[in-house]
Amino acid sequence: MGGLRQSNWSALVGKDLGWVDCANAVGGSGWTVGAEGNTFGARVDWAVAQRPALIIFFNGINDLNGGPGGIGESADAALKDLQAKAPDVPVVVIGPVLVRDLQAPGVRGMRDEVEDAAVANGATFIDPVAEGWFAGDKRALLGEDEFHPTDEGHRYLAGLMEASVASAGIALSPQPAEGAFTCNPTPAA
């Protein structure tokens, strides 16, 4: 629908803030689901190997497809693993975004589980449901599928991300120290 390559919210945030964007977004994945086991937790080692200044988990609603239960436990395990391997790296966990009212009960339950795991592991939690990121007239920023953001929706998301990270008090130097960061956006097999 939108957000391809440099139009993606993460690339836009990187450009706006002078950060190196090293996203590892995998469609259909989450805390409990992912093609070939490519869950968020399965990508922790890859993320740590990049020597990042910040790690952001942006929760979709794919975990709703994995059946009930296990989301909080999987988020907790992944965040504990990350904390053990990179204790000094700030972590931001963005909860699911509600774009379809029929999914509200499942999305809110998932949000609560993920928030509990984030808080328990010292991560900053951002709640798009409570903040109404795609509520009301903001749904016009979704594509024809009424689910995925358009390019304009990705610009909107970039602004929300920048504001959320700033309001959480996370300030990063725009220029990482020499050798302090690598970016291999394709995970090693």
Secondary structure by P-SEA (a helix, b strand, c coil): ccccccccaaaaaaaaacccccccccccccccccccccccccaaaaaaaacccbbbbbbccccccccccaaaaaaaaaaaaaaaacccbbbbbbccccccccaaaaaaaaaaaaaaaaaaabbbbbbcccccccccccccccccccccccaaaaaaaaaaaaaaaaaaccccccccccccccccccccc
